[in-house]
């Protein structure tokens, strides 16, 4: 074979790598699609004479690849990983290179933190016994967008969401950061002042840097789409 693609759960992949590396011909590429790269890096790097790369498409397959990021962690910089990544780009994927440590940290922030925020929002609605028809009828654009994200998460495969929240060893760190953020907001609103709230907004805005305006424009487009969908449903 020329390519062996491991599209299996992480515990299976990590155990399988040493055996597979012994069996693969030298001309073959071992590729994986694990959402966490760190634990696969150790067994792969034990075989310096083999070529290996791990990909993480940062989108649901049904959305298509064109224009979307595909993170690539190349364990051994040889021609075969480059050939595979060229195929990804030929199909419209936007390859983003990084090492395993950086990938796992960014995945925890961009995936585990984001999904945890949406799921916590949904759980809050559940405990508040919210009526979805009433919410949709009055929902301002931010709320409508969150409801849409919640609907997508709730319709997903549970194993995928479980893997995102439990598989990354840094997920607990982002969960704690999310809890601290909510607690800080509660303290500012409960016992702080208007100046404290303005300082909180400045701190949040500083994260966005020079991307703030373009992200603000993206949000406006999302809100416009949400308003159109809401109008169509009302009609």
KOLBATOR-728275 format. One record per residue: residue number from 1; residue in three letters; x, y, z of N, C-alpha, C, O in turn. Coordinates in Angstrom, 1 decimal. Example, Ala and Ser with C-alpha at 12.3 -4.5 7.8 and 13.67 -1.06 7.14 Angstrom:
<atoms>
     n   res     n_xx     n_yy     n_zz    ca_xx    ca_yy    ca_zz     c_xx     c_yy     c_zz     o_xx     o_yy     o_zz
     1   ALA     13.2     -5.7      7.8     12.3     -4.5      7.8     13.2     -3.3      7.8     14.2     -3.3      8.5
     2   SER     12.8     -2.2      7.1     13.7     -1.1      7.1     12.9      0.0      7.9     13.4      1.1      8.0
</atoms>
This chain:
<atoms>
     n   res     n_xx     n_yy     n_zz    ca_xx    ca_yy    ca_zz     c_xx     c_yy     c_zz     o_xx     o_yy     o_zz
     1   UNK      0.8     -1.2      0.0      0.0      0.0      0.0      0.9      1.2      0.0      2.1      1.2      0.3
     2   UNK      0.3      2.4     -0.4      0.9      3.7     -0.4      0.5      4.5      0.8      1.3      5.4      1.2
     3   UNK     -0.7      4.3      1.3     -1.2      5.1      2.3     -2.1      4.3      3.2     -3.0      3.5      2.8
     4   UNK     -1.9      4.4      4.5     -2.7      3.8      5.5     -3.3      4.9      6.4     -2.6      5.7      7.1
     5   UNK     -4.6      5.1      6.3     -5.3      6.2      7.1     -6.0      5.6      8.3     -6.9      4.8      8.2
     6   UNK     -5.6      6.0      9.5     -6.2      5.6     10.7     -7.4      6.5     11.1     -7.2      7.6     11.6
     7   UNK     -8.6      6.1     10.8     -9.8      6.8     11.1    -10.5      6.0     12.2    -11.6      5.5     12.0
     8   UNK     -9.9      5.8     13.3    -10.4      5.0     14.4    -10.2      5.8     15.7     -9.5      6.8     15.8
     9   UNK    -10.9      5.3     16.8    -10.8      6.0     18.1     -9.3      6.0     18.6     -8.5      5.2     18.2
    10   UNK     -9.0      7.1     19.4     -7.6      7.3     19.8     -7.0      6.1     20.5     -5.9      5.7     20.2
    11   UNK     -7.7      5.4     21.5     -7.0      4.3     22.1     -6.6      3.2     21.2     -5.6      2.6     21.4
    12   UNK     -7.4      3.0     20.1     -7.1      1.9     19.1     -5.9      2.4     18.3     -5.0      1.6     18.1
    13   UNK     -5.9      3.7     17.9     -4.8      4.2     17.0     -3.5      4.1     17.8     -2.5      3.7     17.2
    14   UNK     -3.4      4.6     19.0     -2.2      4.7     19.7     -1.6      3.3     19.9     -0.4      3.1     19.8
    15   UNK     -2.4      2.3     20.2     -1.9      0.9     20.4     -1.5      0.3     19.1     -0.5     -0.5     19.0
    16   UNK     -2.2      0.7     18.0     -1.9      0.1     16.7     -0.7      0.6     16.0     -0.1     -0.1     15.3
    17   UNK     -0.3      1.8     16.3      0.8      2.5     15.6      2.1      1.6     15.6      2.7      1.4     14.5
    18   UNK      2.6      1.1     16.8      3.9      0.4     16.7      3.8     -0.9     15.8      4.7     -1.1     15.1
    19   UNK      2.7     -1.6     15.9      2.6     -2.8     15.1      2.5     -2.4     13.6      3.1     -3.1     12.7
    20   UNK      1.7     -1.4     13.3      1.6     -1.0     11.9      2.9     -0.4     11.3      3.2     -0.7     10.1
    21   UNK      3.6      0.3     12.1      4.9      0.8     11.6      5.9     -0.3     11.2      6.6     -0.2     10.2
    22   UNK      5.8     -1.4     11.9      6.6     -2.6     11.6      6.2     -3.3     10.3      7.0     -3.9      9.6
    23   UNK      4.9     -3.2     10.0      4.3     -3.9      8.8      4.4     -3.0      7.6      4.4     -3.6      6.5
    24   UNK      4.3     -1.7      7.7      4.2     -0.8      6.5      5.5     -0.9      5.7      6.6     -0.8      6.3
    25   UNK      5.4     -0.9      4.4      6.6     -0.7      3.6      7.2      0.7      3.7      6.4      1.6      4.1
    26   UNK      8.4      0.9      3.5      9.1      2.2      3.7      8.5      3.2      2.8      8.5      4.4      3.1
    27   UNK      7.9      2.9      1.7      7.4      3.8      0.7      6.0      4.3      1.1      5.4      5.2      0.5
    28   UNK      5.4      3.7      2.2      4.0      4.0      2.6      4.0      5.1      3.6      4.9      5.4      4.4
    29   UNK      2.8      5.8      3.6      2.6      6.9      4.6      1.5      6.5      5.6      0.5      6.0      5.2
    30   UNK      1.8      6.7      6.8      0.8      6.5      7.9      0.2      7.9      8.2      0.9      8.8      8.6
    31   UNK     -1.1      7.9      8.1     -1.9      9.2      8.4     -3.0      8.9      9.4     -3.5      7.8      9.4
    32   UNK     -3.3      9.9     10.2     -4.3      9.7     11.2     -5.2     10.9     11.2     -4.9     12.0     10.6
    33   UNK     -6.4     10.8     11.8     -7.4     11.9     11.9     -7.8     12.2     13.3     -8.9     12.6     13.6
    34   UNK     -6.9     11.9     14.2     -7.2     12.0     15.7     -7.4     13.5     16.0     -6.7     14.4     15.5
    35   UNK     -8.3     13.8     16.9     -8.6     15.2     17.4     -7.6     15.6     18.4     -7.5     16.8     18.7
    36   UNK     -6.8     14.7     19.0     -5.7     14.9     19.9     -4.5     14.3     19.3     -4.5     13.1     19.0
    37   UNK     -3.4     15.1     19.3     -2.2     14.6     18.6     -1.1     14.2     19.5     -0.2     13.3     19.1
    38   UNK     -1.1     14.7     20.7      0.1     14.5     21.6      0.3     13.0     21.9      1.5     12.6     21.9
    39   UNK     -0.7     12.2     22.2     -0.5     10.8     22.6     -0.1     10.0     21.4      0.5      8.9     21.6
    40   UNK     -0.4     10.4     20.2      0.1      9.6     19.0      1.5     10.0     18.6      2.2      9.2     18.0
    41   UNK      1.9     11.2     19.0      3.3     11.6     18.6      4.4     10.7     19.2      5.3     10.5     18.5
    42   UNK      4.2     10.3     20.4      5.2      9.5     21.1      5.5      8.1     20.3      6.7      7.9     20.0
    43   UNK      4.5      7.3     20.0      4.8      6.1     19.3      5.3      6.3     17.9      6.1      5.6     17.4
    44   UNK      4.8      7.3     17.2      5.2      7.6     15.8      6.6      8.0     15.8      7.3      7.6     14.9
    45   UNK      7.1      8.8     16.7      8.4      9.3     16.6      9.5      8.3     17.0     10.7      8.5     16.8
    46   UNK      9.0      7.1     17.5      9.9      6.0     17.7     10.4      5.3     16.4     11.2      4.5     16.5
    47   UNK      9.8      5.7     15.3     10.1      5.1     14.0     10.6      6.2     13.0      9.8      6.7     12.2
    48   UNK     11.8      6.5     13.2     12.4      7.6     12.4     12.5      7.3     10.9     12.5      8.3     10.1
    49   UNK     12.4      6.1     10.5     12.5      5.7      9.1     11.2      5.6      8.4     11.1      5.1      7.3
    50   UNK     10.1      6.0      9.1      8.8      5.9      8.5      8.2      7.3      8.4      8.5      8.2      9.2
    51   UNK      7.3      7.5      7.5      6.7      8.8      7.2      5.3      8.8      7.8      4.5      7.9      7.6
    52   UNK      5.0      9.9      8.5      3.7      9.9      9.2      3.2     11.4      9.3      4.0     12.3      9.5
    53   UNK      1.9     11.5      9.3      1.2     12.8      9.4     -0.1     12.6     10.0     -0.8     11.6      9.8
    54   UNK     -0.6     13.6     10.8     -1.9     13.5     11.4     -2.7     14.8     11.0     -2.2     15.9     11.2
    55   UNK     -3.9     14.5     10.6     -4.8     15.6     10.1     -5.9     15.8     11.1     -6.4     14.9     11.7
    56   UNK     -6.4     17.0     11.1     -7.6     17.3     11.9     -8.5     18.3     11.1     -8.2     19.5     11.1
    57   UNK     -9.5     17.8     10.3    -10.4     18.7      9.6    -11.2     19.5     10.6    -11.9     18.9     11.4
    58   UNK    -11.1     20.8     10.6    -11.8     21.6     11.7    -13.2     22.0     11.2    -13.6     23.2     11.3
    59   UNK    -14.0     21.0     10.8    -15.3     21.2     10.3    -16.0     19.9     10.2    -15.4     18.8     10.2
    60   UNK    -17.3     19.9     10.2    -18.1     18.7     10.0    -18.0     18.3      8.5    -18.1     19.1      7.6
    61   UNK    -17.8     17.0      8.2    -17.6     16.5      6.8    -18.7     17.0      5.9    -18.5     17.3      4.7
    62   UNK    -20.0     17.0      6.4    -21.1     17.4      5.6    -21.0     18.8      5.0    -21.6     19.2      4.1
    63   UNK    -20.2     19.7      5.7    -20.0     21.1      5.3    -19.1     21.2      4.1    -19.0     22.3      3.5
    64   UNK    -18.4     20.2      3.7    -17.5     20.3      2.6    -16.1     20.9      3.0    -16.0     21.5      4.0
    65   UNK    -15.1     20.7      2.2    -13.7     21.0      2.5    -13.4     22.4      2.0    -12.5     23.1      2.6
    66   UNK    -14.0     22.9      0.9    -13.5     24.1      0.2    -13.4     25.3      1.2    -14.4     25.7      1.7
    67   UNK    -12.2     25.8      1.3    -12.0     27.0      2.0    -11.9     26.8      3.5    -11.7     27.8      4.3
    68   UNK    -12.0     25.6      4.0    -12.0     25.3      5.4    -10.6     24.8      5.9     -9.9     24.2      5.1
    69   UNK    -10.3     25.1      7.2     -9.0     24.7      7.7     -8.8     23.2      8.0     -9.7     22.6      8.5
    70   UNK     -7.7     22.7      7.6     -7.3     21.3      7.9     -6.0     21.4      8.6     -5.0     21.7      7.9
    71   UNK     -5.9     21.1      9.9     -4.7     21.2     10.6     -3.8     20.0     10.3     -4.3     18.8     10.3
    72   UNK     -2.5     20.2     10.0     -1.6     19.1      9.7     -0.5     19.1     10.7      0.3     20.1     10.8
    73   UNK     -0.3     18.0     11.4      0.9     17.8     12.3      1.8     16.7     11.6      1.4     15.5     11.6
    74   UNK      2.9     17.2     11.0      3.8     16.3     10.3      4.8     15.8     11.3      5.6     16.6     11.8
    75   UNK      4.9     14.5     11.5      5.8     14.0     12.5      7.2     13.8     11.9      8.2     14.1     12.5
    76   UNK      7.2     13.4     10.6      8.5     13.3      9.9      8.4     14.0      8.6      7.5     13.7      7.7
    77   UNK      9.2     15.1      8.4      9.1     15.9      7.2      9.7     15.2      6.0     10.9     15.4      5.8
    78   UNK      8.9     14.5      5.3      9.4     13.8      4.1      8.4     14.0      3.0      7.4     14.7      3.2
    79   UNK      8.7     13.5      1.8      7.9     13.8      0.6      6.4     13.4      0.7      5.5     14.1      0.2
    80   UNK      6.2     12.2      1.3      4.8     11.6      1.3      3.8     12.5      2.0      2.7     12.7      1.5
    81   UNK      4.1     13.0      3.2      3.1     14.0      3.9      2.8     15.2      3.0      1.7     15.6      2.9
    82   UNK      3.8     15.7      2.3      3.6     16.8      1.4      2.7     16.5      0.3      1.9     17.3     -0.1
    83   UNK      2.8     15.2     -0.3      2.0     14.8     -1.3      0.5     14.7     -0.9     -0.4     15.1     -1.6
    84   UNK      0.3     14.2      0.3     -1.1     14.0      0.8     -1.7     15.4      1.1     -2.9     15.6      0.8
    85   UNK     -0.9     16.3      1.6     -1.4     17.7      1.9     -1.7     18.4      0.6     -2.6     19.3      0.6
    86   UNK     -0.9     18.1     -0.4     -1.2     18.7     -1.7     -2.6     18.3     -2.3     -3.3     19.0     -2.9
    87   UNK     -2.9     17.0     -2.0     -4.3     16.5     -2.4     -5.4     17.3     -1.6     -6.4     17.6     -2.1
    88   UNK     -5.1     17.5     -0.3     -6.1     18.2      0.5     -6.3     19.6     -0.1     -7.4     20.1     -0.2
    89   UNK     -5.2     20.3     -0.4     -5.3     21.6     -1.0     -6.0     21.6     -2.4     -6.8     22.5     -2.7
    90   UNK     -5.8     20.5     -3.1     -6.4     20.4     -4.4     -7.9     20.3     -4.3     -8.6     20.7     -5.3
    91   UNK     -8.4     19.7     -3.2     -9.8     19.6     -3.0    -10.4     20.8     -2.3    -11.5     20.8     -1.8
    92   UNK     -9.6     21.8     -2.1    -10.1     23.1     -1.5     -9.8     23.3     -0.1    -10.1     24.4      0.4
    93   UNK     -9.1     22.4      0.6     -8.8     22.5      2.0     -7.7     23.5      2.2     -6.8     23.7      1.4
    94   UNK     -7.8     24.2      3.3     -6.7     25.2      3.7     -5.8     24.6      4.8     -6.2     24.6      5.9
    95   UNK     -4.7     24.1      4.4     -3.8     23.4      5.3     -3.1     24.4      6.3     -2.6     25.4      5.8
    96   UNK     -3.2     24.1      7.6     -2.5     24.9      8.6     -1.6     24.0      9.3     -2.0     23.0      9.9
    97   UNK     -0.3     24.3      9.2      0.8     23.5      9.8      1.0     23.9     11.3      1.1     25.1     11.6
    98   UNK      1.2     22.9     12.2      1.6     23.2     13.5      2.1     21.9     14.2      1.9     20.8     13.6
    99   UNK      2.8     22.0     15.3      3.2     20.8     16.0      2.1     20.3     16.9      1.0     20.9     17.1
   100   UNK      2.3     19.1     17.5      1.3     18.4     18.3      0.9     19.2     19.5     -0.3     19.2     19.9
   101   UNK      1.8     19.8     20.2      1.5     20.5     21.5      0.7     21.7     21.2     -0.3     21.9     21.9
   102   UNK      1.0     22.5     20.1      0.2     23.6     19.8     -1.2     23.2     19.3     -2.2     23.9     19.7
   103   UNK     -1.2     22.2     18.5     -2.5     21.7     18.1     -3.5     21.4     19.2     -4.6     21.8     19.2
   104   UNK     -3.0     20.6     20.2     -3.9     20.2     21.3     -4.3     21.4     22.1     -5.5     21.4     22.6
   105   UNK     -3.5     22.4     22.3     -3.9     23.6     23.0     -5.0     24.3     22.2     -6.0     24.8     22.8
   106   UNK     -4.7     24.5     20.9     -5.7     25.3     20.1     -7.0     24.5     20.0     -8.1     25.1     19.9
   107   UNK     -6.9     23.2     19.9     -8.2     22.4     19.8     -9.0     22.5     21.1    -10.2     22.6     21.0
   108   UNK     -8.3     22.5     22.2     -9.0     22.7     23.5     -9.8     24.0     23.5    -10.9     24.1     24.0
   109   UNK     -9.1     25.1     23.0     -9.7     26.4     23.1    -10.8     26.5     22.0    -11.9     27.0     22.3
   110   UNK    -10.5     26.1     20.8    -11.4     26.4     19.7    -12.6     25.4     19.6    -13.6     25.7     19.1
   111   UNK    -12.4     24.2     20.1    -13.4     23.2     20.1    -14.0     22.9     21.4    -15.2     23.1     21.6
   112   UNK    -13.2     22.4     22.4    -13.8     22.1     23.7    -14.4     23.3     24.4    -15.5     23.1     24.9
   113   UNK    -13.8     24.4     24.4    -14.3     25.6     25.0    -15.6     26.1     24.3    -16.6     26.4     25.0
   114   UNK    -15.6     26.1     23.0    -16.7     26.5     22.3    -17.9     25.6     22.5    -19.0     26.1     22.8
   115   UNK    -17.7     24.3     22.4    -18.8     23.4     22.5    -19.3     23.4     24.0    -20.5     23.3     24.2
   116   UNK    -18.4     23.5     24.9    -18.8     23.6     26.3    -19.7     24.8     26.6    -20.7     24.7     27.4
   117   UNK    -19.4     25.9     26.0    -20.2     27.1     26.1    -21.6     26.9     25.6    -22.6     27.3     26.3
   118   UNK    -21.7     26.3     24.5    -23.0     26.1     23.9    -23.8     25.1     24.7    -25.0     25.3     24.9
   119   UNK    -23.1     24.0     25.1    -23.8     23.0     25.9    -24.3     23.5     27.3    -25.4     23.2     27.8
   120   UNK    -23.4     24.4     27.9    -23.8     25.0     29.2    -25.0     25.9     29.0    -25.9     26.0     29.8
   121   UNK    -25.0     26.6     27.9    -26.2     27.5     27.5    -27.4     26.6     27.4    -28.5     27.0     27.9
   122   UNK    -27.3     25.5     26.7    -28.5     24.6     26.6    -29.0     24.1     27.9    -30.2     24.0     28.2
   123   UNK    -28.0     23.7     28.8    -28.4     23.2     30.1    -29.1     24.2     30.9    -30.0     23.9     31.7
   124   UNK    -28.6     25.5     30.8    -29.3     26.6     31.5    -30.7     26.7     31.0    -31.6     26.9     31.9
   125   UNK    -30.9     26.6     29.7    -32.3     26.7     29.2    -33.2     25.6     29.8    -34.3     25.8     30.1
   126   UNK    -32.6     24.4     29.9    -33.3     23.2     30.4    -33.7     23.5     31.9    -34.8     23.2     32.2
   127   UNK    -32.8     24.0     32.7    -33.1     24.2     34.1    -34.0     25.3     34.3    -34.7     25.4     35.3
   128   UNK    -34.1     26.3     33.3    -35.0     27.4     33.4    -36.4     27.1     32.9    -37.3     27.9     32.9
   129   UNK    -36.5     25.8     32.4    -37.8     25.4     31.8    -38.3     26.4     30.7    -39.4     26.8     30.7
   130   UNK    -37.4     26.8     29.8    -37.7     27.7     28.8    -38.6     27.1     27.7    -38.4     26.0     27.4
   131   UNK    -39.5     27.9     27.2    -40.4     27.5     26.1    -39.7     27.9     24.8    -39.5     29.1     24.5
   132   UNK    -39.4     26.9     23.9    -38.7     27.2     22.7    -39.5     28.1     21.7    -38.9     28.9     21.1
   133   UNK    -40.8     27.9     21.7    -41.6     28.7     20.7    -41.6     30.1     21.1    -41.5     31.0     20.3
   134   UNK    -41.7     30.4     22.4    -41.7     31.8     22.9    -40.3     32.4     22.7    -40.2     33.6     22.3
   135   UNK    -39.2     31.6     22.9    -37.9     32.1     22.7    -37.7     32.5     21.3    -37.1     33.6     21.0
   136   UNK    -38.0     31.6     20.3    -37.8     31.9     18.9    -38.6     33.1     18.5    -38.2     33.9     17.6
   137   UNK    -39.8     33.3     19.1    -40.7     34.4     18.7    -40.1     35.8     19.0    -40.3     36.7     18.3
   138   UNK    -39.3     35.8     20.1    -38.8     37.1     20.6    -37.3     37.2     20.5    -36.7     38.2     20.9
   139   UNK    -36.6     36.1     20.0    -35.1     36.0     20.1    -34.4     37.2     19.4    -34.6     37.3     18.2
   140   UNK    -33.6     37.9     20.1    -32.7     38.9     19.4    -31.6     38.1     18.7    -31.4     36.9     19.0
   141   UNK    -31.0     38.7     17.7    -30.0     37.9     16.9    -29.0     37.1     17.7    -28.7     35.9     17.3
   142   UNK    -28.4     37.6     18.7    -27.4     36.8     19.5    -28.0     35.5     20.0    -27.4     34.4     20.0
   143   UNK    -29.2     35.6     20.6    -29.9     34.5     21.2    -30.3     33.5     20.1    -30.1     32.3     20.2
   144   UNK    -30.8     34.0     19.0    -31.2     33.1     17.8    -30.0     32.4     17.3    -30.1     31.2     17.0
   145   UNK    -28.8     33.0     17.3    -27.6     32.4     16.8    -27.2     31.3     17.7    -26.8     30.2     17.3
   146   UNK    -27.3     31.5     19.0    -26.9     30.5     20.0    -27.9     29.3     20.0    -27.5     28.2     20.1
   147   UNK    -29.2     29.6     19.8    -30.1     28.5     19.7    -29.8     27.7     18.5    -29.9     26.4     18.5
   148   UNK    -29.4     28.3     17.4    -29.0     27.5     16.2    -27.8     26.7     16.4    -27.8     25.5     16.0
   149   UNK    -26.8     27.2     17.1    -25.6     26.4     17.5    -26.0     25.3     18.4    -25.4     24.2     18.3
   150   UNK    -26.9     25.5     19.3    -27.3     24.5     20.3    -28.1     23.4     19.5    -27.9     22.2     19.8
   151   UNK    -28.9     23.8     18.5    -29.6     22.8     17.7    -28.7     21.9     17.0    -28.9     20.7     16.9
   152   UNK    -27.6     22.5     16.4    -26.6     21.7     15.7    -25.9     20.8     16.6    -25.6     19.6     16.3
   153   UNK    -25.5     21.3     17.8    -24.8     20.4     18.8    -25.6     19.3     19.3    -25.2     18.1     19.4
   154   UNK    -26.9     19.6     19.6    -27.8     18.6     20.1    -28.2     17.5     19.0    -28.6     16.4     19.4
   155   UNK    -28.0     17.8     17.8    -28.3     16.9     16.7    -27.0     16.1     16.2    -27.1     15.2     15.4
   156   UNK    -25.9     16.4     16.9    -24.7     15.7     16.5    -24.6     14.3     17.1    -25.4     13.8     17.9
   157   UNK    -23.5     13.6     16.8    -23.2     12.3     17.3    -22.6     12.4     18.7    -21.6     13.1     18.9
   158   UNK    -23.3     11.8     19.7    -22.8     12.0     21.1    -21.3     11.6     21.3    -20.6     12.3     22.0
   159   UNK    -20.9     10.6     20.6    -19.5     10.1     20.8    -18.5     11.2     20.3    -17.4     11.3     20.9
   160   UNK    -18.9     12.0     19.3    -18.0     13.0     18.8    -17.8     14.1     19.9    -16.7     14.6     20.2
   161   UNK    -19.0     14.5     20.4    -18.9     15.6     21.5    -18.2     15.1     22.7    -17.5     15.8     23.4
   162   UNK    -18.4     13.8     23.1    -17.7     13.2     24.2    -16.2     13.2     24.0    -15.5     13.5     24.9
   163   UNK    -15.8     12.9     22.8    -14.4     12.9     22.5    -13.8     14.3     22.6    -12.7     14.4     23.1
   164   UNK    -14.5     15.3     22.1    -14.0     16.6     22.2    -13.8     17.1     23.6    -12.9     17.7     24.0
   165   UNK    -14.8     16.7     24.5    -14.8     17.2     25.9    -13.9     16.3     26.8    -13.3     16.9     27.8
   166   UNK    -13.7     15.1     26.5    -13.0     14.2     27.4    -11.6     13.7     26.8    -10.8     13.4     27.6
   167   UNK    -11.5     13.8     25.5    -10.3     13.2     24.9     -9.1     14.2     25.1     -7.9     13.7     25.2
   168   UNK     -9.3     15.5     25.0     -8.2     16.4     25.1     -7.8     16.6     26.5     -8.6     17.0     27.3
   169   UNK     -6.6     16.4     26.9     -6.2     16.5     28.3     -6.2     18.0     28.8     -6.2     18.2     30.0
   170   UNK     -6.3     18.9     27.9     -6.4     20.3     28.3     -7.8     20.8     28.4     -8.1     22.0     28.7
   171   UNK     -8.8     19.9     28.1    -10.2     20.4     28.2    -10.6     20.8     29.6    -11.4     21.8     29.7
   172   UNK    -10.1     20.2     30.6    -10.5     20.6     32.0    -10.0     22.0     32.3    -10.6     22.7     33.0
   173   UNK     -8.9     22.4     31.6     -8.4     23.8     31.8     -9.3     24.8     31.3     -9.6     25.8     31.9
   174   UNK     -9.9     24.5     30.1    -10.8     25.5     29.4    -12.1     25.5     30.1    -12.8     26.5     30.2
   175   UNK    -12.5     24.3     30.7    -13.8     24.3     31.5    -13.6     25.2     32.7    -14.5     25.9     33.0
   176   UNK    -12.5     25.1     33.4    -12.3     26.0     34.5    -12.2     27.4     34.1    -12.7     28.3     34.9
   177   UNK    -11.6     27.7     33.0    -11.5     29.1     32.5    -12.9     29.7     32.2    -13.2     30.8     32.5
   178   UNK    -13.8     28.8     31.7    -15.1     29.2     31.4    -15.9     29.5     32.7    -16.6     30.5     32.8
   179   UNK    -15.7     28.6     33.6    -16.4     28.8     34.9    -15.9     30.1     35.6    -16.7     30.8     36.2
   180   UNK    -14.6     30.3     35.5    -14.0     31.6     36.1    -14.5     32.8     35.5    -14.8     33.8     36.1
   181   UNK    -14.7     32.7     34.1    -15.2     33.9     33.4    -16.6     34.2     33.8    -17.0     35.4     34.0
   182   UNK    -17.5     33.2     34.0    -18.9     33.4     34.4    -18.9     34.0     35.9    -19.7     34.9     36.2
   183   UNK    -18.0     33.4     36.7    -18.0     33.9     38.1    -17.5     35.3     38.2    -18.0     36.1     39.0
   184   UNK    -16.5     35.7     37.3    -16.1     37.1     37.3    -17.2     38.0     36.9    -17.3     39.1     37.5
   185   UNK    -17.9     37.6     35.9    -19.1     38.4     35.4    -20.1     38.6     36.5    -20.6     39.7     36.8
   186   UNK    -20.4     37.5     37.2    -21.3     37.6     38.3    -20.8     38.6     39.4    -21.6     39.3     39.9
   187   UNK    -19.6     38.5     39.7    -19.0     39.4     40.7    -19.1     40.9     40.3    -19.4     41.7     41.1
   188   UNK    -18.8     41.1     39.0    -18.8     42.5     38.5    -20.2     43.0     38.6    -20.4     44.2     39.0
   189   UNK    -21.2     42.2     38.1    -22.6     42.7     38.1    -23.1     42.8     39.5    -23.9     43.7     39.8
   190   UNK    -22.7     41.8     40.4    -23.3     41.8     41.7    -22.8     42.8     42.7    -23.5     43.3     43.5
   191   UNK    -21.4     43.0     42.6    -20.9     43.9     43.6    -19.9     44.9     43.0    -19.3     45.7     43.8
   192   UNK    -19.8     45.0     41.7    -18.9     45.9     41.1    -19.6     47.2     40.7    -20.7     47.5     41.1
   193   UNK    -19.0     47.9     39.7    -19.5     49.2     39.3    -19.5     49.2     37.8    -19.0     48.3     37.1
   194   UNK    -20.1     50.3     37.2    -20.1     50.5     35.8    -18.7     50.5     35.2    -18.4     50.0     34.1
   195   UNK    -17.7     51.1     36.0    -16.4     51.2     35.6    -15.7     49.8     35.5    -14.9     49.5     34.6
   196   UNK    -16.1     48.9     36.5    -15.6     47.6     36.4    -16.1     46.8     35.2    -15.4     46.0     34.6
   197   UNK    -17.4     47.1     34.9    -17.9     46.4     33.7    -17.2     46.9     32.4    -17.0     46.1     31.5
   198   UNK    -17.0     48.2     32.3    -16.3     48.7     31.2    -14.9     48.1     31.1    -14.4     47.8     30.0
   199   UNK    -14.2     47.9     32.2    -12.9     47.3     32.2    -13.0     45.8     31.7    -12.1     45.4     31.0
   200   UNK    -14.0     45.1     32.1    -14.2     43.8     31.6    -14.4     43.7     30.1    -13.8     42.9     29.4
   201   UNK    -15.2     44.7     29.6    -15.3     44.7     28.1    -14.0     45.1     27.4    -13.7     44.5     26.3
   202   UNK    -13.2     45.9     28.0    -11.9     46.3     27.4    -11.0     45.1     27.4    -10.3     44.8     26.4
   203   UNK    -11.0     44.3     28.5    -10.2     43.1     28.5    -10.6     42.1     27.4     -9.8     41.5     26.8
   204   UNK    -12.0     41.9     27.3    -12.5     41.0     26.3    -12.1     41.5     24.9    -11.7     40.7     24.0
   205   UNK    -12.3     42.8     24.6    -12.0     43.3     23.3    -10.5     43.2     23.0    -10.1     43.0     21.8
   206   UNK     -9.6     43.3     24.0     -8.2     43.2     23.7     -7.8     41.8     23.1     -6.7     41.7     22.4
   207   UNK     -8.5     40.8     23.4     -8.2     39.5     22.9     -8.3     39.5     21.3     -7.6     38.8     20.7
   208   UNK     -9.2     40.3     20.8     -9.5     40.3     19.4     -8.5     41.0     18.5     -8.3     40.7     17.3
   209   UNK     -7.8     41.9     19.1     -6.7     42.7     18.4     -7.2     43.3     17.1     -8.3     43.9     17.1
   210   UNK     -6.4     43.2     16.1     -6.7     43.8     14.8     -7.8     43.0     14.0     -8.3     43.5     13.0
   211   UNK     -8.2     41.8     14.5     -9.2     41.0     13.9    -10.6     41.5     14.3    -11.6     41.0     13.8
   212   UNK    -10.7     42.5     15.2    -12.0     42.9     15.8    -13.0     43.3     14.7    -14.1     42.9     14.8
   213   UNK    -12.5     44.2     13.8    -13.5     44.7     12.8    -14.0     43.7     11.9    -15.2     43.6     11.6
   214   UNK    -13.1     42.8     11.4    -13.5     41.8     10.5    -14.4     40.8     11.1    -15.4     40.3     10.5
   215   UNK    -14.2     40.4     12.4    -15.0     39.5     13.1    -16.4     40.2     13.4    -17.4     39.5     13.5
   216   UNK    -16.4     41.5     13.7    -17.6     42.2     13.9    -18.5     42.2     12.6    -19.7     42.1     12.7
   217   UNK    -17.8     42.3     11.5    -18.5     42.3     10.2    -19.1     40.9     10.0    -20.2     40.7      9.5
   218   UNK    -18.3     39.8     10.3    -18.8     38.5     10.2    -20.1     38.3     11.1    -21.0     37.6     10.7
   219   UNK    -20.0     38.8     12.3    -21.2     38.7     13.2    -22.4     39.4     12.6    -23.5     38.8     12.7
   220   UNK    -22.2     40.5     12.0    -23.3     41.2     11.4    -24.0     40.4     10.2    -25.2     40.3     10.1
   221   UNK    -23.1     39.7      9.5    -23.7     38.8      8.4    -24.4     37.6      9.0    -25.5     37.3      8.5
   222   UNK    -23.9     37.0     10.1    -24.6     35.9     10.7    -26.0     36.4     11.3    -27.0     35.7     11.1
   223   UNK    -26.0     37.6     11.9    -27.2     38.1     12.5    -28.2     38.4     11.4    -29.4     38.2     11.6
   224   UNK    -27.8     38.8     10.2    -28.7     39.1      9.1    -29.3     37.8      8.6    -30.5     37.7      8.4
   225   UNK    -28.5     36.8      8.5    -29.0     35.4      8.1    -30.0     34.9      9.1    -31.0     34.4      8.8
   226   UNK    -29.7     35.1     10.4    -30.6     34.6     11.5    -31.9     35.3     11.4    -33.0     34.7     11.6
   227   UNK    -31.9     36.6     11.1    -33.1     37.4     11.0    -34.0     37.0      9.8    -35.2     36.9      9.9
   228   UNK    -33.3     36.6      8.7    -34.0     36.2      7.5    -34.7     34.8      7.8    -35.9     34.6      7.4
   229   UNK    -34.0     33.9      8.4    -34.6     32.6      8.8    -35.8     32.8      9.7    -36.8     32.2      9.5
   230   UNK    -35.6     33.7     10.7    -36.7     33.9     11.7    -37.9     34.5     11.0    -39.1     34.1     11.3
   231   UNK    -37.7     35.4     10.0    -38.9     36.0      9.3    -39.6     34.9      8.4    -40.8     34.9      8.4
   232   UNK    -38.8     34.1      7.8    -39.4     33.0      7.0    -40.2     32.1      7.8    -41.3     31.6      7.4
   233   UNK    -39.7     31.7      9.0    -40.5     30.8      9.9    -41.7     31.4     10.4    -42.8     30.8     10.5
   234   UNK    -41.7     32.7     10.7    -42.9     33.4     11.1    -44.0     33.5     10.1    -45.1     33.4     10.4
   235   UNK    -43.5     33.7      8.8    -44.4     33.7      7.7    -45.1     32.4      7.5    -45.9     32.2      6.6
</atoms>
